[in-house]
Amino acid sequence: MTGNKPTEDSNEALLPHTQRPHFRLLNRWLTKRHKQAEQKADSRFTHLLKTAHDIAAINPNGLIDLVRAILRPLQSDYLLGIAERGQDALPAIVSYTFFGSDVRDRLFTLDGVNWRGRKLEAPCYKLQLSRDIVLPCAWSYAGYVNALATIGSTKQPENADRRYQGCWRQDQNHRVDLWLPWGIGFVNGGNHSITAGILAGEGEIKPDTVYDMSFLLDELQCDGVHFIDTQTGTHLGAVLDWRTAAVFEIGRLMRTDA
């Protein structure tokens, strides 16, 4: 057996894959891209808060429109999701997890039994589907197609044999939780017809429940990268979405109980 000098390639093959040069290069590239993405998100988060403060200095009532602008792309993704991707296209938007796990963990008392949000009189509030941020998640392709084809004041067919449900109207199937101070409507029932109402640009819905969640703003703050415990200054979990993180912080300027 002749003793050939090991080549660079053969030496590399003996290394664990995480120590091979190409892996280290890829890892450095991914780390750089991740840092760039974080910096970009942080810059946008910071500018959104600057915009919010500038609006608030003139008229705090204008902040609701900024929140609508921030969350409109998310709403649009859900309005279109099933049309692009089919049945069960997207996971439901759940109020509990909307702002992330650090907010979710503070929604109940320590024994996990009592809800901490302050319940308000629901009949005093209403949401305009053409304007407000209401977040349905259509899950049935057939239900989505039927709702868009038949609900809306402009969709009355010339042929009387074709299906038509008339203009949008609220019924018992429609269930929405409204969270203040952000003015976000989380849909718990009637996802397909509410989707149709939003896209038709018509309809008014009265929420089933309204909660003032301002206590969260006393206990948590967000710097665009992490949620922070206000009392201890401890950095908690990482922000998963800079837009919803910005909305959380803008709530600080919107609250009326301070």
ChimeraX commands (.cxc) that place a marker at each C-alpha (Angstrom):
marker #1 position 0.00,0.00,0.00 radius 0.5
marker #1 position 1.54,3.29,-1.05 radius 0.5
marker #1 position 1.38,6.24,1.26 radius 0.5
marker #1 position -0.13,9.07,-0.71 radius 0.5
marker #1 position -0.07,12.51,0.81 radius 0.5
marker #1 position -3.60,13.40,1.97 radius 0.5
marker #1 position -5.20,15.98,-0.24 radius 0.5
marker #1 position -7.00,19.06,1.04 radius 0.5
marker #1 position -10.29,17.55,-0.13 radius 0.5
marker #1 position -9.68,14.30,1.69 radius 0.5
marker #1 position -8.77,16.16,4.88 radius 0.5
marker #1 position -11.97,18.20,4.58 radius 0.5
marker #1 position -13.99,15.02,4.21 radius 0.5
marker #1 position -12.76,13.87,7.63 radius 0.5
marker #1 position -14.00,17.02,9.35 radius 0.5
marker #1 position -17.44,17.27,10.94 radius 0.5
marker #1 position -19.72,18.99,8.45 radius 0.5
marker #1 position -20.05,22.07,10.68 radius 0.5
marker #1 position -16.29,22.64,10.48 radius 0.5
marker #1 position -15.92,22.32,6.73 radius 0.5
marker #1 position -14.90,25.54,4.96 radius 0.5
marker #1 position -17.98,25.73,2.74 radius 0.5
marker #1 position -20.27,25.29,5.74 radius 0.5
marker #1 position -18.45,27.99,7.72 radius 0.5
marker #1 position -18.73,30.33,4.73 radius 0.5
marker #1 position -22.43,29.62,4.37 radius 0.5
marker #1 position -22.96,30.14,8.09 radius 0.5
marker #1 position -21.16,33.51,7.99 radius 0.5
marker #1 position -23.29,34.56,5.01 radius 0.5
marker #1 position -26.53,33.52,6.75 radius 0.5
marker #1 position -25.47,35.31,9.93 radius 0.5
marker #1 position -24.74,38.47,7.95 radius 0.5
marker #1 position -28.09,38.30,6.17 radius 0.5
marker #1 position -29.87,37.76,9.48 radius 0.5
marker #1 position -28.16,40.80,11.02 radius 0.5
marker #1 position -29.02,42.88,7.95 radius 0.5
marker #1 position -32.65,41.79,8.19 radius 0.5
marker #1 position -32.72,42.66,11.90 radius 0.5
marker #1 position -31.23,46.09,11.22 radius 0.5
marker #1 position -33.77,46.72,8.45 radius 0.5
marker #1 position -36.67,45.66,10.65 radius 0.5
marker #1 position -35.36,47.76,13.55 radius 0.5
marker #1 position -35.04,50.80,11.26 radius 0.5
marker #1 position -38.62,50.43,10.03 radius 0.5
marker #1 position -39.91,49.84,13.55 radius 0.5
marker #1 position -38.14,52.99,14.74 radius 0.5
marker #1 position -39.49,55.08,11.87 radius 0.5
marker #1 position -43.02,53.82,12.44 radius 0.5
marker #1 position -42.82,54.95,16.05 radius 0.5
marker #1 position -41.45,58.32,14.94 radius 0.5
marker #1 position -44.42,58.65,12.59 radius 0.5
marker #1 position -46.78,57.70,15.41 radius 0.5
marker #1 position -45.32,60.34,17.74 radius 0.5
marker #1 position -45.54,62.99,15.00 radius 0.5
marker #1 position -49.21,62.15,14.40 radius 0.5
marker #1 position -49.96,62.11,18.12 radius 0.5
marker #1 position -48.38,65.53,18.55 radius 0.5
marker #1 position -50.98,66.92,16.14 radius 0.5
marker #1 position -53.97,64.74,16.96 radius 0.5
marker #1 position -53.83,61.34,18.73 radius 0.5
marker #1 position -57.13,60.39,17.13 radius 0.5
marker #1 position -55.23,59.95,13.87 radius 0.5
marker #1 position -53.23,57.02,15.24 radius 0.5
marker #1 position -56.00,54.54,14.45 radius 0.5
marker #1 position -55.42,55.20,10.75 radius 0.5
marker #1 position -51.72,54.45,11.12 radius 0.5
marker #1 position -52.56,51.15,12.82 radius 0.5
marker #1 position -54.92,50.37,9.94 radius 0.5
marker #1 position -52.14,51.09,7.44 radius 0.5
marker #1 position -49.68,48.86,9.30 radius 0.5
marker #1 position -52.06,45.90,9.55 radius 0.5
marker #1 position -53.69,46.25,6.13 radius 0.5
marker #1 position -51.07,44.01,4.40 radius 0.5
marker #1 position -51.75,41.25,6.93 radius 0.5
marker #1 position -55.48,41.60,6.41 radius 0.5
marker #1 position -55.02,41.52,2.64 radius 0.5
marker #1 position -52.93,38.34,2.83 radius 0.5
marker #1 position -55.78,36.65,4.66 radius 0.5
marker #1 position -58.45,38.00,2.32 radius 0.5
marker #1 position -56.56,36.52,-0.64 radius 0.5
marker #1 position -54.93,33.48,0.94 radius 0.5
marker #1 position -57.49,30.82,0.10 radius 0.5
marker #1 position -57.93,32.13,-3.46 radius 0.5
marker #1 position -54.21,31.64,-4.11 radius 0.5
marker #1 position -53.50,28.54,-2.06 radius 0.5
marker #1 position -56.76,26.65,-1.63 radius 0.5
marker #1 position -58.39,24.93,1.31 radius 0.5
marker #1 position -57.02,25.75,4.79 radius 0.5
marker #1 position -54.51,28.13,3.26 radius 0.5
marker #1 position -53.45,29.98,6.41 radius 0.5
marker #1 position -53.59,29.44,10.17 radius 0.5
marker #1 position -56.31,31.34,11.99 radius 0.5
marker #1 position -55.38,34.68,13.51 radius 0.5
marker #1 position -55.90,34.20,17.24 radius 0.5
marker #1 position -56.06,37.14,19.61 radius 0.5
marker #1 position -54.12,35.24,22.28 radius 0.5
marker #1 position -51.02,34.84,20.11 radius 0.5
marker #1 position -51.27,37.93,17.90 radius 0.5
marker #1 position -48.52,39.89,19.69 radius 0.5
marker #1 position -46.43,36.81,20.51 radius 0.5
marker #1 position -45.83,34.48,23.43 radius 0.5
marker #1 position -44.67,37.15,25.88 radius 0.5
marker #1 position -48.00,38.93,25.61 radius 0.5
marker #1 position -49.92,35.63,25.61 radius 0.5
marker #1 position -48.30,34.61,28.91 radius 0.5
marker #1 position -49.74,37.69,30.63 radius 0.5
marker #1 position -53.34,37.40,29.50 radius 0.5
marker #1 position -54.42,35.32,32.47 radius 0.5
marker #1 position -53.82,35.43,36.21 radius 0.5
marker #1 position -51.01,33.25,37.59 radius 0.5
marker #1 position -53.43,30.40,38.28 radius 0.5
marker #1 position -54.37,30.41,34.58 radius 0.5
marker #1 position -58.06,30.82,35.36 radius 0.5
marker #1 position -59.03,34.48,35.17 radius 0.5
marker #1 position -58.79,36.68,32.09 radius 0.5
marker #1 position -57.06,39.96,32.86 radius 0.5
marker #1 position -58.49,42.14,30.10 radius 0.5
marker #1 position -61.01,44.74,31.29 radius 0.5
marker #1 position -64.36,43.93,29.72 radius 0.5
marker #1 position -66.27,46.90,28.34 radius 0.5
marker #1 position -69.88,47.33,27.22 radius 0.5
marker #1 position -69.92,45.78,23.76 radius 0.5
marker #1 position -73.10,47.54,22.51 radius 0.5
marker #1 position -71.23,50.84,22.70 radius 0.5
marker #1 position -68.83,49.78,19.94 radius 0.5
marker #1 position -69.07,48.93,16.26 radius 0.5
marker #1 position -66.66,48.14,13.44 radius 0.5
marker #1 position -66.97,49.27,9.84 radius 0.5
marker #1 position -65.90,46.43,7.55 radius 0.5
marker #1 position -64.89,48.89,4.85 radius 0.5
marker #1 position -62.48,50.70,7.14 radius 0.5
marker #1 position -61.54,48.97,10.38 radius 0.5
marker #1 position -59.04,46.20,10.91 radius 0.5
marker #1 position -61.14,43.07,11.19 radius 0.5
marker #1 position -59.14,39.87,10.71 radius 0.5
marker #1 position -61.10,36.91,9.34 radius 0.5
marker #1 position -59.50,33.66,8.18 radius 0.5
marker #1 position -61.50,32.00,5.44 radius 0.5
marker #1 position -60.69,28.27,5.63 radius 0.5
marker #1 position -63.19,26.64,3.23 radius 0.5
marker #1 position -62.59,27.17,-0.47 radius 0.5
marker #1 position -66.24,26.45,-1.33 radius 0.5
marker #1 position -67.45,28.80,1.40 radius 0.5
marker #1 position -65.11,31.54,0.20 radius 0.5
marker #1 position -66.22,31.25,-3.43 radius 0.5
marker #1 position -69.90,31.22,-2.49 radius 0.5
marker #1 position -69.59,34.23,-0.16 radius 0.5
marker #1 position -67.70,36.38,-2.66 radius 0.5
marker #1 position -70.10,35.43,-5.45 radius 0.5
marker #1 position -73.33,36.10,-3.59 radius 0.5
marker #1 position -72.84,38.67,-0.79 radius 0.5
marker #1 position -72.81,42.38,-1.55 radius 0.5
marker #1 position -75.21,45.06,-2.69 radius 0.5
marker #1 position -73.61,45.31,-6.15 radius 0.5
marker #1 position -73.84,41.58,-6.94 radius 0.5
marker #1 position -77.52,41.14,-7.70 radius 0.5
marker #1 position -77.60,39.01,-10.87 radius 0.5
marker #1 position -79.79,39.79,-13.87 radius 0.5
marker #1 position -80.78,36.14,-14.02 radius 0.5
marker #1 position -83.14,35.43,-11.12 radius 0.5
marker #1 position -82.08,31.78,-11.14 radius 0.5
marker #1 position -78.60,32.67,-9.91 radius 0.5
marker #1 position -77.85,32.72,-6.20 radius 0.5
marker #1 position -77.76,36.05,-4.41 radius 0.5
marker #1 position -77.77,36.67,-0.64 radius 0.5
marker #1 position -78.19,40.42,-0.80 radius 0.5
marker #1 position -76.23,43.18,0.88 radius 0.5
marker #1 position -74.00,42.31,3.80 radius 0.5
marker #1 position -75.71,42.13,7.17 radius 0.5
marker #1 position -74.67,40.86,10.56 radius 0.5
marker #1 position -76.21,37.63,11.80 radius 0.5
marker #1 position -75.81,35.34,14.80 radius 0.5
marker #1 position -72.94,33.48,13.16 radius 0.5
marker #1 position -70.71,36.58,13.26 radius 0.5
marker #1 position -68.53,36.65,16.37 radius 0.5
marker #1 position -65.79,39.23,16.84 radius 0.5
marker #1 position -63.64,40.23,19.80 radius 0.5
marker #1 position -62.48,43.84,19.78 radius 0.5
marker #1 position -59.19,44.69,21.50 radius 0.5
marker #1 position -58.54,48.23,22.62 radius 0.5
marker #1 position -56.68,50.55,22.48 radius 0.5
marker #1 position -55.60,49.21,19.07 radius 0.5
marker #1 position -59.08,48.77,17.57 radius 0.5
marker #1 position -58.37,45.28,16.20 radius 0.5
marker #1 position -61.29,42.93,15.55 radius 0.5
marker #1 position -60.45,39.23,15.91 radius 0.5
marker #1 position -62.98,37.01,14.12 radius 0.5
marker #1 position -64.20,33.88,15.90 radius 0.5
marker #1 position -67.13,33.05,13.63 radius 0.5
marker #1 position -68.52,33.97,10.23 radius 0.5
marker #1 position -65.11,34.12,8.57 radius 0.5
marker #1 position -66.33,33.72,5.00 radius 0.5
marker #1 position -69.21,36.19,5.02 radius 0.5
marker #1 position -67.10,38.73,6.94 radius 0.5
marker #1 position -64.40,38.30,4.30 radius 0.5
marker #1 position -67.01,39.02,1.63 radius 0.5
marker #1 position -68.23,42.10,3.50 radius 0.5
marker #1 position -64.73,43.52,3.77 radius 0.5
marker #1 position -64.07,42.98,0.08 radius 0.5
marker #1 position -67.49,44.36,-0.89 radius 0.5
marker #1 position -66.69,47.44,1.19 radius 0.5
marker #1 position -69.91,47.35,3.12 radius 0.5
marker #1 position -71.34,46.34,6.45 radius 0.5
marker #1 position -71.16,47.24,10.11 radius 0.5
marker #1 position -70.54,44.69,12.81 radius 0.5
marker #1 position -71.09,44.92,16.55 radius 0.5
marker #1 position -68.49,42.92,18.47 radius 0.5
marker #1 position -69.55,40.22,20.92 radius 0.5
marker #1 position -66.90,41.24,23.40 radius 0.5
marker #1 position -64.74,44.31,23.87 radius 0.5
marker #1 position -61.62,44.27,26.02 radius 0.5
marker #1 position -59.37,47.09,27.12 radius 0.5
marker #1 position -55.93,45.44,27.15 radius 0.5
marker #1 position -54.02,48.50,28.32 radius 0.5
marker #1 position -52.60,46.62,31.32 radius 0.5
marker #1 position -50.20,44.92,28.89 radius 0.5
marker #1 position -48.64,48.29,28.12 radius 0.5
marker #1 position -47.91,48.81,31.82 radius 0.5
marker #1 position -46.09,45.49,32.09 radius 0.5
marker #1 position -44.33,45.19,28.74 radius 0.5
marker #1 position -42.55,47.39,26.25 radius 0.5
marker #1 position -40.93,46.60,22.93 radius 0.5
marker #1 position -37.75,47.94,21.35 radius 0.5
marker #1 position -38.36,46.31,17.97 radius 0.5
marker #1 position -36.05,43.39,18.75 radius 0.5
marker #1 position -37.29,42.10,22.11 radius 0.5
marker #1 position -40.18,42.48,24.48 radius 0.5
marker #1 position -38.97,43.87,27.78 radius 0.5
marker #1 position -40.38,43.46,31.27 radius 0.5
marker #1 position -41.11,47.05,32.30 radius 0.5
marker #1 position -40.57,46.44,36.00 radius 0.5
marker #1 position -37.29,44.52,35.84 radius 0.5
marker #1 position -35.87,45.64,32.48 radius 0.5
marker #1 position -35.37,41.98,31.56 radius 0.5
marker #1 position -35.28,41.15,27.87 radius 0.5
marker #1 position -37.90,38.51,27.12 radius 0.5
marker #1 position -38.60,36.80,23.82 radius 0.5
marker #1 position -37.52,38.06,20.42 radius 0.5
marker #1 position -39.98,39.99,18.26 radius 0.5
marker #1 position -41.31,37.79,15.47 radius 0.5
marker #1 position -42.90,40.54,13.39 radius 0.5
marker #1 position -41.79,44.17,13.53 radius 0.5
marker #1 position -45.11,45.52,12.30 radius 0.5
marker #1 position -47.22,43.94,15.02 radius 0.5
marker #1 position -44.52,44.97,17.51 radius 0.5
marker #1 position -44.86,48.57,16.30 radius 0.5
marker #1 position -48.65,48.34,16.66 radius 0.5
marker #1 position -48.19,47.15,20.24 radius 0.5
marker #1 position -46.05,50.18,21.08 radius 0.5
marker #1 position -48.35,52.61,19.25 radius 0.5
marker #1 position -51.06,51.46,21.63 radius 0.5
marker #1 position -49.15,53.32,24.33 radius 0.5
marker #1 position -50.00,56.57,22.55 radius 0.5
marker #1 position -53.60,55.52,21.88 radius 0.5
marker #1 position -54.66,54.46,25.34 radius 0.5
marker #1 position -57.24,56.60,27.08 radius 0.5
marker #1 position -56.87,55.23,30.61 radius 0.5
marker #1 position -53.40,56.69,31.29 radius 0.5
marker link #1:1,2 radius 0.2
marker link #1:2,3 radius 0.2
marker link #1:3,4 radius 0.2
marker link #1:4,5 radius 0.2
marker link #1:5,6 radius 0.2
marker link #1:6,7 radius 0.2
marker link #1:7,8 radius 0.2
marker link #1:8,9 radius 0.2
marker link #1:9,10 radius 0.2
marker link #1:10,11 radius 0.2
marker link #1:11,12 radius 0.2
marker link #1:12,13 radius 0.2
marker link #1:13,14 radius 0.2
marker link #1:14,15 radius 0.2
marker link #1:15,16 radius 0.2
marker link #1:16,17 radius 0.2
marker link #1:17,18 radius 0.2
marker link #1:18,19 radius 0.2
marker link #1:19,20 radius 0.2
marker link #1:20,21 radius 0.2
marker link #1:21,22 radius 0.2
marker link #1:22,23 radius 0.2
marker link #1:23,24 radius 0.2
marker link #1:24,25 radius 0.2
marker link #1:25,26 radius 0.2
marker link #1:26,27 radius 0.2
marker link #1:27,28 radius 0.2
marker link #1:28,29 radius 0.2
marker link #1:29,30 radius 0.2
marker link #1:30,31 radius 0.2
marker link #1:31,32 radius 0.2
marker link #1:32,33 radius 0.2
marker link #1:33,34 radius 0.2
marker link #1:34,35 radius 0.2
marker link #1:35,36 radius 0.2
marker link #1:36,37 radius 0.2
marker link #1:37,38 radius 0.2
marker link #1:38,39 radius 0.2
marker link #1:39,40 radius 0.2
marker link #1:40,41 radius 0.2
marker link #1:41,42 radius 0.2
marker link #1:42,43 radius 0.2
marker link #1:43,44 radius 0.2
marker link #1:44,45 radius 0.2
marker link #1:45,46 radius 0.2
marker link #1:46,47 radius 0.2
marker link #1:47,48 radius 0.2
marker link #1:48,49 radius 0.2
marker link #1:49,50 radius 0.2
marker link #1:50,51 radius 0.2
marker link #1:51,52 radius 0.2
marker link #1:52,53 radius 0.2
marker link #1:53,54 radius 0.2
marker link #1:54,55 radius 0.2
marker link #1:55,56 radius 0.2
marker link #1:56,57 radius 0.2
marker link #1:57,58 radius 0.2
marker link #1:58,59 radius 0.2
marker link #1:59,60 radius 0.2
marker link #1:60,61 radius 0.2
marker link #1:61,62 radius 0.2
marker link #1:62,63 radius 0.2
marker link #1:63,64 radius 0.2
marker link #1:64,65 radius 0.2
marker link #1:65,66 radius 0.2
marker link #1:66,67 radius 0.2
marker link #1:67,68 radius 0.2
marker link #1:68,69 radius 0.2
marker link #1:69,70 radius 0.2
marker link #1:70,71 radius 0.2
marker link #1:71,72 radius 0.2
marker link #1:72,73 radius 0.2
marker link #1:73,74 radius 0.2
marker link #1:74,75 radius 0.2
marker link #1:75,76 radius 0.2
marker link #1:76,77 radius 0.2
marker link #1:77,78 radius 0.2
marker link #1:78,79 radius 0.2
marker link #1:79,80 radius 0.2
marker link #1:80,81 radius 0.2
marker link #1:81,82 radius 0.2
marker link #1:82,83 radius 0.2
marker link #1:83,84 radius 0.2
marker link #1:84,85 radius 0.2
marker link #1:85,86 radius 0.2
marker link #1:86,87 radius 0.2
marker link #1:87,88 radius 0.2
marker link #1:88,89 radius 0.2
marker link #1:89,90 radius 0.2
marker link #1:90,91 radius 0.2
marker link #1:91,92 radius 0.2
marker link #1:92,93 radius 0.2
marker link #1:93,94 radius 0.2
marker link #1:94,95 radius 0.2
marker link #1:95,96 radius 0.2
marker link #1:96,97 radius 0.2
marker link #1:97,98 radius 0.2
marker link #1:98,99 radius 0.2
marker link #1:99,100 radius 0.2
marker link #1:100,101 radius 0.2
marker link #1:101,102 radius 0.2
marker link #1:102,103 radius 0.2
marker link #1:103,104 radius 0.2
marker link #1:104,105 radius 0.2
marker link #1:105,106 radius 0.2
marker link #1:106,107 radius 0.2
marker link #1:107,108 radius 0.2
marker link #1:108,109 radius 0.2
marker link #1:109,110 radius 0.2
marker link #1:110,111 radius 0.2
marker link #1:111,112 radius 0.2
marker link #1:112,113 radius 0.2
marker link #1:113,114 radius 0.2
marker link #1:114,115 radius 0.2
marker link #1:115,116 radius 0.2
marker link #1:116,117 radius 0.2
marker link #1:117,118 radius 0.2
marker link #1:118,119 radius 0.2
marker link #1:119,120 radius 0.2
marker link #1:120,121 radius 0.2
marker link #1:121,122 radius 0.2
marker link #1:122,123 radius 0.2
marker link #1:123,124 radius 0.2
marker link #1:124,125 radius 0.2
marker link #1:125,126 radius 0.2
marker link #1:126,127 radius 0.2
marker link #1:127,128 radius 0.2
marker link #1:128,129 radius 0.2
marker link #1:129,130 radius 0.2
marker link #1:130,131 radius 0.2
marker link #1:131,132 radius 0.2
marker link #1:132,133 radius 0.2
marker link #1:133,134 radius 0.2
marker link #1:134,135 radius 0.2
marker link #1:135,136 radius 0.2
marker link #1:136,137 radius 0.2
marker link #1:137,138 radius 0.2
marker link #1:138,139 radius 0.2
marker link #1:139,140 radius 0.2
marker link #1:140,141 radius 0.2
marker link #1:141,142 radius 0.2
marker link #1:142,143 radius 0.2
marker link #1:143,144 radius 0.2
marker link #1:144,145 radius 0.2
marker link #1:145,146 radius 0.2
marker link #1:146,147 radius 0.2
marker link #1:147,148 radius 0.2
marker link #1:148,149 radius 0.2
marker link #1:149,150 radius 0.2
marker link #1:150,151 radius 0.2
marker link #1:151,152 radius 0.2
marker link #1:152,153 radius 0.2
marker link #1:153,154 radius 0.2
marker link #1:154,155 radius 0.2
marker link #1:155,156 radius 0.2
marker link #1:156,157 radius 0.2
marker link #1:157,158 radius 0.2
marker link #1:158,159 radius 0.2
marker link #1:159,160 radius 0.2
marker link #1:160,161 radius 0.2
marker link #1:161,162 radius 0.2
marker link #1:162,163 radius 0.2
marker link #1:163,164 radius 0.2
marker link #1:164,165 radius 0.2
marker link #1:165,166 radius 0.2
marker link #1:166,167 radius 0.2
marker link #1:167,168 radius 0.2
marker link #1:168,169 radius 0.2
marker link #1:169,170 radius 0.2
marker link #1:170,171 radius 0.2
marker link #1:171,172 radius 0.2
marker link #1:172,173 radius 0.2
marker link #1:173,174 radius 0.2
marker link #1:174,175 radius 0.2
marker link #1:175,176 radius 0.2
marker link #1:176,177 radius 0.2
marker link #1:177,178 radius 0.2
marker link #1:178,179 radius 0.2
marker link #1:179,180 radius 0.2
marker link #1:180,181 radius 0.2
marker link #1:181,182 radius 0.2
marker link #1:182,183 radius 0.2
marker link #1:183,184 radius 0.2
marker link #1:184,185 radius 0.2
marker link #1:185,186 radius 0.2
marker link #1:186,187 radius 0.2
marker link #1:187,188 radius 0.2
marker link #1:188,189 radius 0.2
marker link #1:189,190 radius 0.2
marker link #1:190,191 radius 0.2
marker link #1:191,192 radius 0.2
marker link #1:192,193 radius 0.2
marker link #1:193,194 radius 0.2
marker link #1:194,195 radius 0.2
marker link #1:195,196 radius 0.2
marker link #1:196,197 radius 0.2
marker link #1:197,198 radius 0.2
marker link #1:198,199 radius 0.2
marker link #1:199,200 radius 0.2
marker link #1:200,201 radius 0.2
marker link #1:201,202 radius 0.2
marker link #1:202,203 radius 0.2
marker link #1:203,204 radius 0.2
marker link #1:204,205 radius 0.2
marker link #1:205,206 radius 0.2
marker link #1:206,207 radius 0.2
marker link #1:207,208 radius 0.2
marker link #1:208,209 radius 0.2
marker link #1:209,210 radius 0.2
marker link #1:210,211 radius 0.2
marker link #1:211,212 radius 0.2
marker link #1:212,213 radius 0.2
marker link #1:213,214 radius 0.2
marker link #1:214,215 radius 0.2
marker link #1:215,216 radius 0.2
marker link #1:216,217 radius 0.2
marker link #1:217,218 radius 0.2
marker link #1:218,219 radius 0.2
marker link #1:219,220 radius 0.2
marker link #1:220,221 radius 0.2
marker link #1:221,222 radius 0.2
marker link #1:222,223 radius 0.2
marker link #1:223,224 radius 0.2
marker link #1:224,225 radius 0.2
marker link #1:225,226 radius 0.2
marker link #1:226,227 radius 0.2
marker link #1:227,228 radius 0.2
marker link #1:228,229 radius 0.2
marker link #1:229,230 radius 0.2
marker link #1:230,231 radius 0.2
marker link #1:231,232 radius 0.2
marker link #1:232,233 radius 0.2
marker link #1:233,234 radius 0.2
marker link #1:234,235 radius 0.2
marker link #1:235,236 radius 0.2
marker link #1:236,237 radius 0.2
marker link #1:237,238 radius 0.2
marker link #1:238,239 radius 0.2
marker link #1:239,240 radius 0.2
marker link #1:240,241 radius 0.2
marker link #1:241,242 radius 0.2
marker link #1:242,243 radius 0.2
marker link #1:243,244 radius 0.2
marker link #1:244,245 radius 0.2
marker link #1:245,246 radius 0.2
marker link #1:246,247 radius 0.2
marker link #1:247,248 radius 0.2
marker link #1:248,249 radius 0.2
marker link #1:249,250 radius 0.2
marker link #1:250,251 radius 0.2
marker link #1:251,252 radius 0.2
marker link #1:252,253 radius 0.2
marker link #1:253,254 radius 0.2
marker link #1:254,255 radius 0.2
marker link #1:255,256 radius 0.2
marker link #1:256,257 radius 0.2
marker link #1:257,258 radius 0.2
view
